[in-house]
Structure formats: structure tokens, C-alpha cells
Amino acid sequence: MTFKEKVYELLIDGLKEKPSLFLIDLIITDNFKIIVTLDGDNGVVLQDCIDVSRAIDQNLDREEQDFSLEVASAGVSEPLTHLRQYKKNIGRNLQVKTADQKIEAKLVDTNETGIVLEWEAREPKKIGKGKETVQKRQEVPYTDIKEAIVTITF
């Protein structure tokens, strides 16, 4: 078993203890720096990172292979990459880029194939001069999404 396979196996075992957490990324550099990025259905707290770190660190032998380990939560400015991340962010505003458009809208639903966004837009009136505010709703398939980031408003 390679070093990466062993780390991955330990990581998955550690995550079994915390089913609300899920793996976003696992990177092992050439100089054996292990970088684990997690997210959770209810967010990630410091204790979650500590527990997952211990599950890996305490089961690897530094005599066999020296390594460094970093376990962190996915940053708020990081793009969404997993279906579970979209589900946990229902009700929040997203900035979604597709091949032909950029939409900033509220995420109102998700399903197995894509997401549903809603927003208000100013458009010319159908009759008369001026503009009116209209409600827009669009389904965006996951396959069309190039990048989706949660937008934070204060």
C-alpha cells in the first residue's frame, strides 16, 4: 500500500466517526505534506479538524515516513464542488459562472442534476416606457457550472 493510499484509508476511517463531514480535497506533496480540506452539512468546527487530524497522525509512523499534516475547513471564498455543499447552502446567495453567463442569485433548490436559482431583475416594461422589477428563476445543470461561490453580504 502506498503512502497516499494509507493516508486516504485513515482519512475515510476518521470521517466515518463524523458522518456530517465530507472530504473536499486531499493533497500529498512530493515532500509528504498532507493537506486535507473538509466541509460539513452543518459546517466544520475546530474540534472536527483536530479529530480527523488525530485519526491520521496517530496511525502513521514518522519513523517510516516523515510528514507534515494540515487539516482545515473549506474557506468561504472557495468554489462549491460537491452536491452536499450546494444542499447546505440553500437559501444563500451564489455567484454562478457558466460558459455563457454569470448569475448572482439565491439558491432555492438542488436535485441530482442541478440547482435552481432565483433573483430579481429590472427589465423594460412590456407596455409603455420605463422598467419594472421581475422575478427570474433558472435551473442550471451541474454540468454547465464552471464555478459557484457563496457570496457574503454584510
SVG drawing of the C-alpha trace seen along z (x, -y; Angstrom):
<svg xmlns="http://www.w3.org/2000/svg" viewBox="-49 -56 61 58">
<polyline fill="none" stroke="black" stroke-width="0.4" points="0.0,0.0 1.4,-3.4 1.7,-6.3 -1.2,-8.1 -3.4,-5.1 -2.7,-4.6 -3.5,-8.3 -6.7,-8.1 -7.8,-5.0 -7.1,-6.5 -8.9,-9.7 -12.0,-7.8 -12.0,-5.8 -11.8,-9.1 -14.7,-10.6 -16.8,-7.5 -16.8,-8.7 -18.3,-12.0 -20.9,-11.3 -21.9,-15.0 -18.3,-15.8 -17.1,-15.1 -13.9,-15.3 -13.4,-18.2 -9.7,-17.6 -6.7,-15.5 -3.3,-16.7 0.0,-15.0 3.0,-16.9 6.3,-15.5 7.9,-16.3 5.0,-14.5 3.0,-17.5 -0.6,-16.2 -3.3,-18.8 -6.9,-17.8 -9.8,-20.1 -13.2,-19.2 -16.7,-20.5 -19.8,-19.5 -23.5,-19.5 -23.6,-21.7 -20.2,-23.4 -16.9,-22.4 -15.7,-23.3 -12.1,-23.3 -12.7,-20.0 -13.7,-18.3 -10.3,-19.2 -8.5,-18.1 -10.3,-14.7 -9.6,-14.0 -6.0,-15.1 -5.6,-12.7 -7.2,-9.8 -4.4,-10.2 -1.5,-11.4 -1.7,-8.7 -1.9,-5.9 1.1,-6.8 4.7,-6.0 7.0,-9.0 10.0,-6.6 8.8,-5.0 7.9,-8.3 8.3,-11.8 5.4,-14.0 3.5,-17.2 -0.2,-17.4 -2.7,-20.2 -6.5,-19.7 -8.8,-22.6 -12.3,-23.5 -13.2,-24.7 -12.9,-28.5 -16.0,-30.6 -14.5,-32.0 -13.7,-28.5 -15.9,-27.3 -18.5,-24.7 -17.5,-21.3 -19.8,-18.7 -23.6,-18.2 -23.7,-18.3 -22.2,-21.8 -25.0,-23.0 -27.6,-21.4 -26.2,-23.0 -26.2,-26.5 -29.9,-26.5 -31.2,-30.0 -27.8,-31.7 -26.7,-33.9 -24.4,-32.3 -22.3,-33.7 -22.5,-31.1 -20.4,-31.2 -21.4,-29.1 -19.9,-29.1 -22.2,-31.9 -23.3,-33.8 -22.6,-35.0 -25.6,-34.9 -25.7,-36.3 -28.8,-34.8 -30.4,-33.0 -30.0,-29.2 -33.5,-27.9 -33.3,-24.2 -30.9,-21.4 -31.5,-18.0 -29.4,-15.2 -28.9,-17.1 -28.6,-20.7 -29.5,-23.8 -32.4,-26.3 -31.6,-30.0 -34.0,-32.9 -33.3,-36.7 -34.9,-40.0 -34.1,-41.9 -35.0,-45.2 -36.4,-44.9 -38.2,-47.2 -42.0,-47.2 -43.9,-45.2 -46.3,-48.1 -45.2,-51.7 -41.9,-53.3 -39.7,-52.6 -38.6,-49.5 -40.2,-47.0 -38.8,-44.6 -39.5,-41.0 -38.8,-37.7 -36.4,-35.4 -36.0,-31.7 -33.5,-29.4 -32.4,-25.8 -28.7,-25.3 -27.4,-21.8 -24.2,-20.9 -22.5,-20.1 -22.9,-23.7 -21.5,-25.2 -17.9,-26.4 -17.7,-27.9 -20.1,-28.6 -19.1,-30.7 -21.2,-31.7 -21.5,-35.5 -21.4,-37.1 -23.3,-40.3 -23.0,-42.4"/>
</svg>
